[in-house]
Amino acid sequence: MSLSDKLPQTSDRHAMMQRFRSREAWHVMKILSEFVESAEELQGITPAVSIFGSARTPRDHKYYKLTEDVARRLSDSGFSVISGGGPGIMEAANKGAFYGRSLSVALNIVLPHEQKPNDYQDLSVKFNHFFSRKVMFVKHAIAYVVMPGGFGTLDEMFEALTLIQTGKCRKIPIILCCSEFWAGLLDWVRDRLVSEGMINAYDLNLIQLIDDPQQIVDTIFKHYETRGFAALPEEREQLLNL
């Protein structure tokens, strides 16, 4: 059998391409509906703080307990808390907020190996796409608190830093909690990214390293004390162009 015998005929290839394009167009509509539905669900939760961290952190770990403390203080101070809705640090964030005064919000992601939603969610929104989920984390948060985590946590943190650095997003506090965890990464950022001119030294000012739960809350309040939590007109334009 020759190679040409193994390849689909022209008419077959055309039909296959048409089916793919139809599926792709429908997929774009599904993505659009995900943005619309999530925006409607989340429009009333402001002011809100997004908390990120590992799904693998056990409940008896100090990071879990610290996250729960931070989330409870934020919730009792009037901030809704947004997490990824899964286990580990995400659960700790939702749990702290759930037992506080404000809403516990979960942006759940559908994964090939199903992520089980935690039990501490006042409002749960389901996503099939990471990128639309990340937009909602940024769009509806007035601050980020980043706890120890893996690739997903780093992705979300650097996504926010990139958006702020490039002016595509309003400047919000990005607070890294647990100094001993982040020290090596921040040293590398200074020693490599800054020293080799990949970023400017003042870009480091976008990050704050704070371990004390109450100081995290106070820092967020201080950032907004002279301007309020509502987005300014130019910031609303930025959010429309995320």
C-alpha positions as CSV (number, residue, x, y, z in Angstrom):
1,M,0.0,0.0,0.0
2,S,1.4,3.4,-1.0
3,L,1.5,6.5,1.2
4,S,-1.2,8.1,-0.9
5,D,-3.5,5.2,-0.3
6,K,-3.2,5.8,3.5
7,L,-4.0,9.5,3.3
8,P,-7.6,10.7,3.3
9,Q,-8.9,11.7,-0.1
10,T,-9.4,15.4,-0.8
11,S,-13.2,15.2,-0.3
12,D,-12.7,13.4,3.0
13,R,-10.1,15.9,4.2
14,H,-12.5,18.7,3.3
15,A,-15.3,17.1,5.2
16,M,-13.1,16.6,8.2
17,M,-12.0,20.2,8.1
18,Q,-15.6,21.4,7.9
19,R,-16.6,19.3,10.9
20,F,-13.6,20.7,12.9
21,R,-14.5,24.3,12.0
22,S,-18.1,23.8,13.1
23,R,-16.9,22.4,16.4
24,E,-14.4,25.2,16.8
25,A,-17.1,27.9,16.2
26,W,-19.3,26.2,18.7
27,H,-16.4,26.1,21.2
28,V,-15.9,29.8,20.9
29,M,-19.6,30.3,21.7
30,K,-19.2,28.1,24.8
31,I,-16.2,30.2,25.9
32,L,-18.2,33.4,25.4
33,S,-21.1,32.1,27.5
34,E,-18.7,31.1,30.3
35,F,-17.5,34.8,30.5
36,V,-21.1,36.1,30.4
37,E,-22.5,33.7,33.0
38,S,-19.5,34.1,35.4
39,A,-19.6,37.9,35.1
40,E,-23.3,38.0,36.0
41,E,-22.7,35.6,39.0
42,L,-19.8,37.7,40.4
43,Q,-20.9,41.2,39.7
44,G,-22.1,41.8,43.3
45,I,-19.3,40.5,45.4
46,T,-17.1,43.5,45.7
47,P,-14.9,44.2,47.6
48,A,-13.2,40.8,47.2
49,V,-9.8,39.4,47.8
50,S,-8.5,36.4,45.8
51,I,-6.4,33.9,47.7
52,F,-4.2,31.4,45.8
53,G,-2.3,28.3,47.0
54,S,-1.7,24.6,46.7
55,A,-4.4,22.0,46.3
56,R,-2.1,19.5,48.0
57,T,-1.7,21.2,51.4
58,P,-3.1,18.9,54.1
59,R,-5.6,20.3,56.7
60,D,-3.1,19.9,59.6
61,H,-0.4,21.9,57.9
62,K,0.6,25.3,59.1
63,Y,0.0,26.8,55.7
64,Y,-3.6,25.6,55.8
65,K,-4.2,27.0,59.3
66,L,-2.5,30.3,58.4
67,T,-4.7,30.6,55.2
68,E,-7.8,30.0,57.2
69,D,-6.9,32.7,59.7
70,V,-6.1,35.2,56.9
71,A,-9.4,34.5,55.1
72,R,-11.5,34.7,58.3
73,R,-9.9,38.1,59.1
74,L,-10.6,39.3,55.6
75,S,-14.2,38.1,55.7
76,D,-14.9,39.7,59.1
77,S,-13.4,42.9,57.8
78,G,-16.0,43.0,55.0
79,F,-14.1,41.4,52.1
80,S,-15.5,38.5,50.1
81,V,-12.9,35.9,49.6
82,I,-12.4,34.2,46.2
83,S,-10.5,30.9,45.9
84,G,-10.2,28.1,43.4
85,G,-12.8,26.0,45.1
86,G,-10.8,22.9,45.5
87,P,-9.0,21.2,48.4
88,G,-5.8,22.3,50.3
89,I,-5.2,26.1,50.5
90,M,-8.3,26.7,48.4
91,E,-10.4,24.9,51.0
92,A,-8.7,26.8,53.8
93,A,-9.5,30.1,52.2
94,N,-13.1,29.2,51.6
95,K,-13.5,27.8,55.1
96,G,-12.1,30.9,56.8
97,A,-14.5,33.1,54.8
98,F,-17.4,30.8,55.1
99,Y,-17.4,31.2,58.9
100,G,-16.8,34.9,58.7
101,R,-19.2,37.8,57.9
102,S,-18.7,38.0,54.1
103,L,-19.1,35.7,51.2
104,S,-17.0,32.7,50.4
105,V,-16.6,32.5,46.6
106,A,-15.2,29.5,44.7
107,L,-14.2,29.6,41.0
108,N,-14.1,25.8,40.4
109,I,-12.4,24.3,37.4
110,V,-13.4,21.2,35.6
111,L,-10.3,18.9,35.2
112,P,-9.7,15.6,33.5
113,H,-9.2,14.2,37.0
114,E,-12.2,15.8,38.6
115,Q,-11.4,18.4,41.2
116,K,-13.8,17.9,44.1
117,P,-15.3,21.2,45.3
118,N,-14.8,21.9,49.0
119,D,-17.7,22.2,51.4
120,Y,-17.3,25.9,52.3
121,Q,-18.8,27.8,49.4
122,D,-21.5,30.5,49.5
123,L,-21.2,31.1,45.8
124,S,-19.8,28.6,43.4
125,V,-19.0,29.3,39.7
126,K,-17.8,26.4,37.4
127,F,-15.3,26.9,34.6
128,N,-14.1,24.7,31.8
129,H,-11.2,27.0,30.8
130,F,-8.4,28.2,32.9
131,F,-8.0,31.5,31.0
132,S,-11.6,32.7,31.5
133,R,-11.3,31.6,35.2
134,K,-8.1,33.7,35.6
135,V,-9.8,36.7,34.1
136,M,-12.4,36.5,36.8
137,F,-9.8,36.2,39.6
138,V,-8.3,39.5,38.4
139,K,-11.4,41.3,37.4
140,H,-13.3,40.9,40.7
141,A,-10.4,41.2,43.2
142,I,-9.1,44.3,44.8
143,A,-6.1,42.4,46.2
144,Y,-4.2,39.1,45.8
145,V,-3.0,37.0,48.7
146,V,-0.6,34.3,47.4
147,M,0.1,31.4,49.7
148,P,2.6,28.6,49.0
149,G,1.7,26.6,45.9
150,G,2.8,24.9,42.7
151,F,2.6,25.7,39.0
152,G,-1.0,26.9,39.1
153,T,-0.3,29.3,42.0
154,L,2.8,30.6,40.2
155,D,0.9,31.0,37.0
156,E,-1.9,33.1,38.6
157,M,0.6,35.2,40.5
158,F,2.8,36.0,37.5
159,E,-0.3,36.5,35.3
160,A,-1.4,39.3,37.7
161,L,2.1,40.8,37.9
162,T,2.3,40.9,34.1
163,L,-1.1,42.5,33.7
164,I,-0.2,45.2,36.2
165,Q,3.3,45.7,34.9
166,T,2.1,46.2,31.4
167,G,-0.8,48.5,32.4
168,K,-3.5,46.0,31.3
169,C,-4.9,45.9,34.8
170,R,-5.3,48.3,37.7
171,K,-2.6,48.3,40.3
172,I,-3.7,46.1,43.3
173,P,-1.8,44.8,46.3
174,I,-0.1,41.4,45.5
175,I,0.8,40.0,48.9
176,L,3.0,36.9,49.3
177,C,2.5,35.1,52.6
178,C,5.1,32.7,54.2
179,S,8.5,34.3,53.8
180,E,10.5,31.1,54.0
181,F,8.6,29.6,51.1
182,W,9.1,32.6,48.7
183,A,12.6,33.7,49.7
184,G,14.4,31.6,47.1
185,L,12.1,32.7,44.2
186,L,12.4,36.4,45.2
187,D,16.2,36.1,45.4
188,W,16.2,34.6,41.9
189,V,14.0,37.4,40.6
190,R,16.5,39.9,42.0
191,D,19.6,38.1,41.0
192,R,18.5,37.1,37.5
193,L,15.6,39.1,36.2
194,V,16.6,42.4,37.6
195,S,20.4,42.1,37.2
196,E,20.1,40.9,33.6
197,G,17.6,43.6,32.7
198,M,14.6,41.3,32.2
199,I,12.5,43.5,34.5
200,N,13.1,46.9,36.1
201,A,14.1,47.0,39.8
202,Y,11.0,49.0,40.6
203,D,8.8,46.1,39.3
204,L,9.7,44.4,42.6
205,N,7.5,47.0,44.3
206,L,4.5,45.3,42.9
207,I,5.1,42.5,45.4
208,Q,4.7,42.7,49.2
209,L,6.0,40.0,51.5
210,I,3.8,39.8,54.7
211,D,3.5,36.9,57.1
212,D,1.2,38.4,59.8
213,P,-2.5,37.8,59.0
214,Q,-3.7,41.1,60.5
215,Q,-1.0,43.1,58.8
216,I,-2.3,41.6,55.5
217,V,-5.7,43.0,56.2
218,D,-4.3,46.4,57.3
219,T,-2.1,46.6,54.2
220,I,-5.1,46.2,51.9
221,F,-7.1,48.8,53.8
222,K,-4.2,51.2,53.7
223,H,-3.8,50.8,49.9
224,Y,-7.4,52.0,49.4
225,E,-7.9,54.4,52.3
226,T,-7.5,57.5,50.1
227,R,-9.4,56.4,47.1
228,G,-12.0,53.7,48.1
229,F,-12.5,50.2,46.7
230,A,-14.5,51.1,43.6
231,A,-12.7,51.1,40.3
232,L,-11.9,54.5,39.0
233,P,-13.2,55.4,35.5
234,E,-9.8,54.7,33.8
235,E,-9.5,51.4,35.7
236,R,-12.9,50.3,34.5
237,E,-11.6,50.8,31.0
238,Q,-8.6,48.7,31.8
239,L,-10.8,45.9,33.1
240,L,-12.8,45.9,29.9
241,N,-9.6,45.3,28.0
242,L,-8.1,42.5,30.1
